[in-house]
């Protein structure tokens, strides 16, 4: 969409979050709120835009923007209308359409954004906005319409009359504007409220007075309107995001025994007929094959690839591993930085000592190896094909072995005197 750019308003100070960094940097299942918005924008084909930030929230140091996007500073926090006006200083010559979103509404979907842009172009409106209806609209701006259902204005909850407070249709905070028209209209805004702020919502009323076309679409999913302003809001959004992820996976053929106790991050890929048992956590950048059994009480950490028909049992923790098909990893194991072959059996209580205080070391286990219960693997070490280790063995790089051999035992000796008593 070369004729559409996006503006994300993300300059808030996170006051109600009681956080030392911006609320849009808080993560929801492995991805920050701002990254959710950026991904949705790019998924609808928008490749140019700006993120409005301030000097205090650290976003510029923690987020790498996609090519075509830039940060724009709002040095004085004078409201959403003032924030968008900062973008006009660098994008004011743009003649196409402009999608405007808040950085703290991460549940807006790609489908909704596509529908909003499509409606905006079909109706040739100056402004098309996203609305939804709520049984309890308290705290949200209301959509005020005339007798012919035309939008007249958006009135903020604090400024609404008793009649306006009864309106159930609310402003989600996602707009599509003709860029040149909205930048021109921003010059007419005047400060309001105790903080003397410029409200972006006032643009709608100004455009209506100039007889511009105002259109809208209504989403039936009220969760898309949820803005995160507090830790309670963040917890609520976590729950809703989790349910979306799990619903998508189950529709794709993944078995999830107890969704209420299962947590799977946004970018995890799981193939069909794999079953996830209760109290399992699967984190970012994990790929799981077909017909696996994971959990219960398992934690699969980032950068792990699991083949087909793999079993991972109770209380196992796996991180940065590549696990071959047909392998079984039994209970109470910790495996880090391990490349495991096919048809391997990892006994209960197996542990990798993969960090020496300076860096992580690699461990390899060959096909059809049998690792006895309680084995400790000290990196770097390579276990050959078909090797078996006895229960409680300690295996290090100095352990002598050959293919299909059996290893057993432990050996400790003084390797250094610290000089301390």
C-alpha positions as CSV (number, residue, x, y, z in Angstrom):
1,X,0.0,0.0,0.0
2,X,2.1,2.8,-1.3
3,X,-0.7,5.3,-0.8
4,X,-1.2,4.5,2.9
5,X,1.1,5.2,5.8
6,X,0.6,4.5,9.5
7,X,1.1,6.7,12.6
8,X,1.4,5.0,16.0
9,X,0.8,7.2,19.1
10,X,3.1,5.9,21.8
11,X,4.3,8.9,23.8
12,X,2.6,8.3,27.1
13,X,4.7,8.2,30.3
14,X,3.1,5.0,31.7
15,X,2.1,6.8,34.9
16,X,-0.8,4.5,35.9
17,X,1.4,1.4,35.1
18,X,3.8,2.6,37.8
19,X,6.6,1.4,35.6
20,X,10.1,2.8,34.8
21,X,9.6,2.3,31.1
22,X,6.8,2.9,28.6
23,X,3.7,0.8,28.8
24,X,4.0,-0.1,25.1
25,X,7.2,-1.9,25.8
26,X,5.5,-4.3,28.2
27,X,5.3,-7.8,26.7
28,X,2.3,-10.0,26.1
29,X,3.4,-13.6,25.4
30,X,6.9,-12.7,24.2
31,X,6.1,-9.6,22.2
32,X,5.7,-6.0,23.3
33,X,2.4,-4.1,22.7
34,X,4.1,-1.9,20.2
35,X,5.5,-4.9,18.2
36,X,1.9,-6.3,18.0
37,X,0.8,-3.1,16.4
38,X,3.7,-2.9,14.0
39,X,3.3,-6.5,12.9
40,X,-0.4,-5.9,12.2
41,X,0.3,-2.7,10.2
42,X,2.9,-4.5,8.1
43,X,0.6,-7.5,7.6
44,X,-1.9,-5.3,5.8
45,X,0.8,-4.1,3.4
46,X,1.7,-0.7,4.9
47,X,5.5,-0.1,4.6
48,X,5.9,3.5,5.7
49,X,5.0,5.4,8.9
50,X,6.1,6.9,12.1
51,X,5.9,6.1,15.9
52,X,5.4,9.2,18.1
53,X,7.4,8.9,21.3
54,X,8.8,11.2,23.9
55,X,12.2,11.7,25.5
56,X,11.4,9.8,28.6
57,X,10.2,6.3,27.8
58,X,13.2,4.6,26.2
59,X,11.3,3.2,23.2
60,X,13.9,4.4,20.7
61,X,16.6,2.4,22.5
62,X,14.6,-0.8,22.9
63,X,12.7,-1.2,19.6
64,X,14.2,-1.6,16.2
65,X,11.6,-0.2,13.7
66,X,11.0,-1.9,10.4
67,X,12.4,-0.3,7.2
68,X,10.3,2.6,6.2
69,X,9.3,3.6,9.7
70,X,10.8,6.3,11.9
71,X,10.5,7.8,15.4
72,X,9.1,11.3,15.8
73,X,9.5,13.0,19.2
74,X,6.7,14.7,21.1
75,X,8.8,16.8,23.5
76,X,5.8,18.3,25.3
77,X,3.0,15.9,26.2
78,X,0.0,18.0,25.2
79,X,-2.4,15.3,24.1
80,X,-3.1,13.0,21.2
81,X,-4.0,15.8,18.8
82,X,-0.7,17.5,19.5
83,X,1.1,14.2,19.1
84,X,-0.3,13.7,15.6
85,X,0.7,17.3,14.7
86,X,4.3,16.4,15.3
87,X,4.1,13.8,12.5
88,X,2.8,16.6,10.2
89,X,6.2,18.2,10.5
90,X,7.9,15.3,8.7
91,X,5.0,13.8,6.8
92,X,2.9,16.8,6.0
93,X,3.6,16.6,2.2
94,X,2.1,13.1,2.0
95,X,-1.0,13.1,-0.1
96,X,-2.4,9.6,0.5
97,X,-4.4,8.0,3.4
98,X,-3.1,7.7,6.9
99,X,-3.9,5.0,9.5
100,X,-3.6,6.3,13.0
101,X,-3.5,3.9,16.1
102,X,-2.7,4.0,19.7
103,X,0.3,1.9,20.8
104,X,-1.5,0.6,23.9
105,X,-4.3,-1.3,22.0
106,X,-2.5,-4.5,21.0
107,X,-5.6,-6.6,20.4
108,X,-6.7,-4.8,17.2
109,X,-6.5,-7.5,14.5
110,X,-5.1,-7.5,11.0
111,X,-8.6,-8.4,9.6
112,X,-10.1,-5.3,11.3
113,X,-7.4,-3.0,10.0
114,X,-7.9,-4.3,6.4
115,X,-11.6,-3.9,6.6
116,X,-11.2,-0.3,7.9
117,X,-8.9,0.7,5.1
118,X,-11.1,-1.0,2.5
119,X,-14.2,0.8,3.8
120,X,-12.3,4.1,3.8
121,X,-11.3,3.8,0.2
122,X,-14.7,2.5,-1.0
123,X,-16.6,5.4,0.6
124,X,-13.9,8.0,-0.3
125,X,-14.3,9.4,3.2
126,X,-12.1,12.0,4.8
127,X,-12.2,10.0,8.0
128,X,-13.2,6.5,8.7
129,X,-13.1,5.3,12.3
130,X,-13.4,2.0,14.2
131,X,-16.2,1.6,16.7
132,X,-17.6,-1.1,18.9
133,X,-20.5,-1.4,21.3
134,X,-20.1,-2.1,25.0
135,X,-22.6,-2.9,27.8
136,X,-20.6,-0.7,30.1
137,X,-18.9,2.0,28.0
138,X,-17.7,4.0,31.0
139,X,-14.3,5.5,30.4
140,X,-14.5,5.5,26.6
141,X,-15.3,8.2,24.1
142,X,-18.9,8.0,22.8
143,X,-19.9,8.1,19.1
144,X,-22.6,10.8,18.8
145,X,-24.9,10.4,15.7
146,X,-27.8,12.3,14.3
147,X,-31.2,11.0,13.4
148,X,-29.9,9.7,10.1
149,X,-27.1,7.7,11.7
150,X,-24.5,10.2,10.5
151,X,-21.5,10.6,12.9
152,X,-21.5,14.1,14.4
153,X,-18.6,13.9,16.9
154,X,-16.8,11.9,19.5
155,X,-17.3,13.0,23.0
156,X,-14.9,12.0,25.8
157,X,-16.4,10.2,28.8
158,X,-15.4,13.1,31.2
159,X,-17.1,15.6,28.9
160,X,-20.2,13.6,28.1
161,X,-23.7,14.8,29.1
162,X,-26.1,12.5,31.0
163,X,-27.7,11.5,27.7
164,X,-24.4,11.0,25.9
165,X,-23.2,8.7,28.7
166,X,-26.1,6.3,27.8
167,X,-24.6,5.8,24.3
168,X,-23.2,2.2,24.0
169,X,-21.2,2.8,20.8
170,X,-17.6,3.8,21.6
171,X,-14.5,5.0,19.9
172,X,-11.8,2.3,19.6
173,X,-9.1,4.8,18.7
174,X,-8.2,3.6,15.3
175,X,-8.7,6.0,12.4
176,X,-8.1,6.2,8.7
177,X,-7.8,9.8,7.4
178,X,-7.0,11.6,4.2
179,X,-3.6,12.8,5.4
180,X,-3.7,16.3,4.0
181,X,-7.2,17.0,5.4
182,X,-6.4,15.9,8.9
183,X,-3.1,17.7,9.1
184,X,-4.9,20.9,8.0
185,X,-7.6,20.3,10.6
186,X,-5.1,19.8,13.4
187,X,-4.3,23.5,13.2
188,X,-7.9,24.3,14.4
189,X,-7.7,22.3,17.6
190,X,-7.8,24.2,20.9
191,X,-6.6,22.9,24.3
192,X,-9.2,21.4,26.6
193,X,-9.5,20.0,30.1
194,X,-7.5,20.5,33.3
195,X,-4.3,19.5,31.5
196,X,-5.0,21.8,28.5
197,X,-4.5,19.1,26.0
198,X,-5.3,18.8,22.3
199,X,-7.7,15.9,21.6
200,X,-7.4,14.0,18.4
201,X,-11.1,13.0,18.8
202,X,-12.1,16.7,18.2
203,X,-10.9,16.4,14.7
204,X,-14.0,14.4,13.8
205,X,-16.3,17.3,14.8
206,X,-14.2,19.9,13.0
207,X,-14.3,17.7,9.8
208,X,-18.1,17.3,10.1
209,X,-18.6,21.1,10.4
210,X,-16.7,21.4,7.1
211,X,-19.1,18.8,5.6
212,X,-16.4,16.2,5.1
213,X,-17.5,12.6,4.8
214,X,-17.2,10.7,8.1
215,X,-17.6,6.9,7.9
216,X,-17.1,4.0,10.3
217,X,-17.0,0.3,10.7
218,X,-18.0,-1.5,13.9
219,X,-16.1,-4.5,15.2
220,X,-18.2,-7.1,17.1
221,X,-15.1,-8.1,19.2
222,X,-15.1,-5.5,22.0
223,X,-11.6,-6.7,23.2
224,X,-10.1,-4.9,20.2
225,X,-11.0,-1.6,22.0
226,X,-9.1,-2.5,25.3
227,X,-6.4,0.0,26.0
228,X,-3.7,-0.9,28.5
229,X,-3.4,1.8,31.2
230,X,-2.7,-0.2,34.3
231,X,-1.3,-3.6,35.4
232,X,-4.9,-4.8,35.7
233,X,-5.5,-4.0,32.1
234,X,-2.3,-5.7,31.1
235,X,-3.3,-8.9,32.9
236,X,-6.7,-8.8,31.2
237,X,-5.1,-8.4,27.8
238,X,-2.7,-11.3,28.6
239,X,-5.7,-13.6,29.2
240,X,-7.5,-12.5,26.0
241,X,-4.3,-12.8,23.9
242,X,-3.6,-16.3,25.3
243,X,-7.1,-17.4,24.4
244,X,-6.7,-16.1,20.8
245,X,-3.4,-18.0,20.5
246,X,-4.8,-21.3,21.9
247,X,-7.9,-21.0,19.8
248,X,-5.9,-20.6,16.6
249,X,-3.7,-23.6,17.5
250,X,-6.7,-25.8,18.3
251,X,-8.3,-24.9,15.0
252,X,-5.1,-26.0,13.3
253,X,-5.2,-29.4,14.9
254,X,-3.2,-29.1,18.1
255,X,-4.6,-30.7,21.2
256,X,-4.7,-28.6,24.3
257,X,-6.0,-30.5,27.3
258,X,-6.6,-27.5,29.6
259,X,-6.4,-24.1,28.0
260,X,-6.8,-22.3,31.4
261,X,-3.4,-23.6,32.6
262,X,-1.5,-23.6,29.2
263,X,0.6,-20.7,28.1
264,X,1.9,-20.6,24.5
265,X,3.7,-17.5,23.1
266,X,2.6,-15.7,20.0
267,X,5.1,-17.0,17.4
268,X,5.2,-20.6,18.4
269,X,4.6,-23.1,15.6
270,X,3.1,-26.5,16.5
271,X,2.1,-29.2,14.0
272,X,-1.2,-31.2,14.0
273,X,-2.0,-34.0,16.4
274,X,0.5,-32.8,19.0
275,X,-1.0,-32.7,22.5
276,X,-0.1,-30.1,25.1
277,X,-0.9,-31.2,28.6
278,X,-1.8,-28.9,31.5
279,X,0.5,-26.4,33.2
280,X,2.8,-26.2,30.2
281,X,4.6,-23.0,29.1
282,X,6.0,-22.8,25.6
283,X,8.0,-19.6,24.9
284,X,9.1,-17.6,21.8
285,X,10.7,-19.0,18.7
286,X,9.8,-22.6,19.3
287,X,8.8,-25.2,16.6
288,X,7.2,-28.5,17.5
289,X,6.5,-31.3,15.1
290,X,3.6,-33.7,14.6
291,X,2.2,-36.2,17.1
292,X,4.3,-35.0,20.1
293,X,3.3,-35.1,23.7
294,X,4.4,-32.2,25.8
295,X,3.9,-31.9,29.6
296,X,2.3,-31.7,32.0
297,X,4.3,-29.0,33.9
298,X,6.8,-28.7,31.1
299,X,8.6,-25.5,30.1
300,X,9.9,-25.1,26.5
301,X,12.1,-22.0,26.3
302,X,13.2,-20.0,23.3
303,X,15.1,-21.2,20.2
304,X,14.0,-24.9,20.6
305,X,13.1,-27.1,17.6
306,X,11.3,-30.4,18.4
307,X,10.9,-33.1,15.8
308,X,7.9,-35.4,15.2
309,X,6.6,-37.9,17.8
310,X,8.7,-36.5,20.7
311,X,7.7,-37.0,24.3
312,X,8.6,-34.4,26.9
313,X,7.5,-35.3,30.4
314,X,6.6,-33.7,33.7
315,X,8.7,-30.8,35.0
316,X,11.1,-30.9,32.1
317,X,12.8,-27.6,31.1
318,X,14.2,-27.3,27.6
319,X,16.1,-24.3,26.1
320,X,18.0,-23.7,22.9
321,X,17.8,-27.4,21.9
322,X,17.2,-29.3,18.7
323,X,15.5,-32.6,19.4
324,X,15.2,-35.4,16.8
325,X,12.1,-37.3,16.0
326,X,11.0,-40.2,18.2
327,X,13.0,-39.0,21.2
328,X,11.7,-39.3,24.7
329,X,12.7,-36.9,27.4
330,X,11.5,-38.0,30.8
331,X,10.6,-36.3,34.0
332,X,12.5,-33.6,35.9
333,X,15.1,-32.9,33.2
334,X,17.0,-29.7,32.4
335,X,18.5,-29.6,28.9
336,X,20.2,-26.5,27.5
337,X,22.1,-26.1,24.3
338,X,21.8,-29.7,23.3
339,X,21.5,-31.2,19.8
340,X,19.8,-34.6,20.2
341,X,19.4,-37.2,17.5
342,X,16.6,-39.5,16.6
343,X,15.0,-42.2,18.9
344,X,17.0,-41.1,22.0
345,X,15.8,-41.8,25.5
346,X,16.7,-39.3,28.2
347,X,16.2,-40.7,31.6
348,X,14.4,-38.8,34.5
349,X,16.6,-36.2,36.3
350,X,19.1,-35.8,33.5
351,X,20.8,-32.4,33.7
352,X,23.1,-30.5,31.4
353,X,25.9,-28.3,32.9
354,X,26.0,-26.0,29.8
355,X,27.2,-22.8,31.4
356,X,30.7,-22.3,32.8
357,X,30.3,-18.8,34.1
358,X,31.4,-17.2,30.9
359,X,29.6,-18.8,28.0
360,X,27.2,-21.6,27.1
361,X,28.8,-24.7,25.8
362,X,27.3,-27.2,23.2
363,X,26.3,-30.8,23.8
364,X,25.5,-33.4,21.2
365,X,23.8,-36.7,21.7
366,X,23.7,-39.2,18.8
367,X,20.8,-41.3,17.5
368,X,19.4,-44.1,19.7
369,X,21.5,-43.1,22.7
370,X,20.2,-44.1,26.1
371,X,20.9,-41.6,28.8
372,X,20.4,-43.1,32.3
373,X,18.4,-41.4,35.0
374,X,20.3,-38.6,36.8
375,X,23.1,-38.3,34.3
376,X,25.0,-35.0,34.3
377,X,26.4,-33.9,30.9
378,X,29.1,-31.3,31.2
379,X,29.6,-29.2,28.1
380,X,31.3,-29.3,25.7
381,X,30.7,-33.0,25.2
382,X,29.5,-35.3,22.3
383,X,27.7,-38.6,23.1
384,X,28.0,-40.9,20.1
385,X,25.4,-43.0,18.4
386,X,23.9,-45.8,20.5
387,X,25.9,-45.0,23.6
388,X,24.3,-45.8,27.0
389,X,25.1,-44.1,30.3
390,X,24.4,-45.6,33.7
391,X,22.2,-43.9,36.3
392,X,24.0,-41.0,38.0
393,X,26.9,-40.9,35.5
394,X,28.8,-37.7,35.0
395,X,30.0,-37.2,31.4
396,X,32.5,-34.5,30.4
397,X,34.7,-33.8,27.4
398,X,37.4,-35.9,29.0
399,X,35.2,-39.0,29.1
400,X,36.5,-41.7,26.8
401,X,33.8,-43.4,24.7
402,X,33.2,-45.3,21.5
403,X,30.1,-46.0,19.5
404,X,27.5,-48.3,21.2
405,X,29.5,-48.4,24.4
406,X,28.2,-48.3,28.0
407,X,29.4,-45.5,30.3
408,X,28.9,-45.4,34.1
409,X,30.3,-43.8,37.2
410,X,31.4,-40.4,38.6
411,X,34.9,-39.0,39.2
412,X,35.7,-35.8,41.2
413,X,39.2,-34.5,42.0
414,X,40.8,-31.3,43.1
415,X,41.5,-29.2,40.1
416,X,42.3,-25.9,41.8
417,X,43.0,-24.4,45.2
418,X,41.4,-21.1,45.9
419,X,43.6,-20.2,48.9
420,X,40.5,-19.5,51.0
421,X,39.9,-21.1,54.3
